[in-house]
Amino acid sequence: MATNTGFDEETTRTAALWWTQLRDPEPSPDLLERWGAWMAADPSNAQTFAQLNTLGELAADASPSQRQQLIDEFAPRATKRPYRPLAAAAAVVGVALLGGWWMLRGGPDHSPLPQQYASAVAEDRAIQLPDGTAIELGAASSLTTRYAQHRRDIDLRAGEAFFTVTHDRQRPFVVTAGPLHIEDLGTAFNVRRTGQRVSVTVTEGRVRLSPANGAADDADLPSGRLDLVAGQRAEYDPVSGALSVSTIAPEHAATWRQHRLEFVDEPLSTVLADVNRYSRQPVQLADPRLGELRFTGTVNTTNIGRWVDALPHVFPVQVSAFADHVVLSGTGKH
């Protein structure tokens, strides 16, 4: 297994600290936001974190001796240099694992503990869960799994994921995305979450939508249940409080898997948030009011720069490119 040794000491130490902090079963929104900002700030941050996270996943089910062997494989001790940052970071992860900070099979009472997954900017990730359920996690996305004896819970904290669920009537599979619960009824479906804005699209079978815990306090959120079948999409708009349902061809349900982001009458602020998950040169708005502009169209994630350059032909904006980001500002024209 190849080891990337190009990361510096500060990056690897910080990645290891983030890794241990994210073992908390209920990380705060502030922690997740700061972690996301750090991941997006530099590609090496995401790469280092992903490498340590892979080490953690491999070591979770291993014996203490096997865990040490994995650490040695990721960060061999034999080196001519007196200090290797990745080895130090791997040691931090190793201590956490050997100390029982992340035991996937549960604590002393064998109750299941959550497992967290995250993807780097511009990099999708495939996940296989213990029951055979497959998840395709979009770029710069994160979710938490909690598997109990009678229930399987997934919390999509940010980004997008496509679920191909192994159906089990005895253990419901429920995805929580902001204000919505999405319960599998034998299906494959896509969920995109941008803040509290949520889009659910079904490609096979059926899902059932209901308000997440506490969401019923929002009088504008439907308090009942809504079933979606293959070829249907439901979108929740937190600004209007509306949950709209439309039809969609199954092949367009998760086009991000083919490097295309498709939007229909969505705020530019939401569009940019999703586009930035695939861009190492994030696009920012000089004036938040520009985020209220509505966009319909397709963005090719392999050529985001071309899409950005074309925006002045669609909106009253001008593009200013810098070394590590792009700024959209208004032109004063309407």
HELIX and SHEET records of a PDB file:
HELIX    1   1 GLU A    9  GLN A   21  1                                  13    
HELIX    2   2 PRO A   29  ALA A   41  1                                  13    
HELIX    3   3 PRO A   43  ALA A   60  1                                  18    
HELIX    4   4 PRO A   64  PHE A   74  1                                  11    
HELIX    5   5 PRO A   85  LEU A   98  1                                  14    
HELIX    6   6 ALA A  215  ASP A  217  5                                   3    
HELIX    7   7 PRO A  250  HIS A  252  5                                   3    
HELIX    8   8 THR A  255  GLN A  258  5                                   4    
HELIX    9   9 LEU A  268  VAL A  275  1                                   8    
HELIX   10  10 ASN A  276  TYR A  278  5                                   3    
HELIX   11  11 PRO A  288  GLU A  292  5                                   5    
HELIX   12  12 ILE A  304  ALA A  310  1                                   7    
HELIX   13  13 LEU A  311  HIS A  313  5                                   3    
SHEET    1   A 5 GLN A 115  ALA A 118  0                                        
SHEET    2   A 5 SER A 142  TYR A 147 -1                                        
SHEET    3   A 5 ARG A 152  THR A 164 -1                                        
SHEET    4   A 5 ALA A 134  LEU A 137 -1                                        
SHEET    5   A 5 ARG A 125  GLN A 128 -1                                        
SHEET    1   B 7 GLN A 115  ALA A 118  0                                        
SHEET    2   B 7 SER A 142  TYR A 147 -1                                        
SHEET    3   B 7 ARG A 152  THR A 164 -1                                        
SHEET    4   B 7 PHE A 173  ALA A 177  1                                        
SHEET    5   B 7 LEU A 180  ASP A 184 -1                                        
SHEET    6   B 7 ARG A 206  PRO A 211 -1                                        
SHEET    7   B 7 LEU A 226  VAL A 229 -1                                        
SHEET    1   C 7 GLN A 115  ALA A 118  0                                        
SHEET    2   C 7 SER A 142  TYR A 147 -1                                        
SHEET    3   C 7 ARG A 152  THR A 164 -1                                        
SHEET    4   C 7 ALA A 188  THR A 194 -1                                        
SHEET    5   C 7 ARG A 197  GLU A 204 -1                                        
SHEET    6   C 7 GLN A 232  ASP A 237 -1                                        
SHEET    7   C 7 ALA A 242  THR A 247 -1                                        
SHEET    1   D 2 ARG A 260  PRO A 267  0                                        
SHEET    2   D 2 ARG A 294  ASN A 300 -1                                        
SHEET    1   E 3 VAL A 283  LEU A 285  0                                        
SHEET    2   E 3 VAL A 326  GLY A 330  1                                        
SHEET    3   E 3 VAL A 317  ALA A 321 -1                                        
END                                                                             
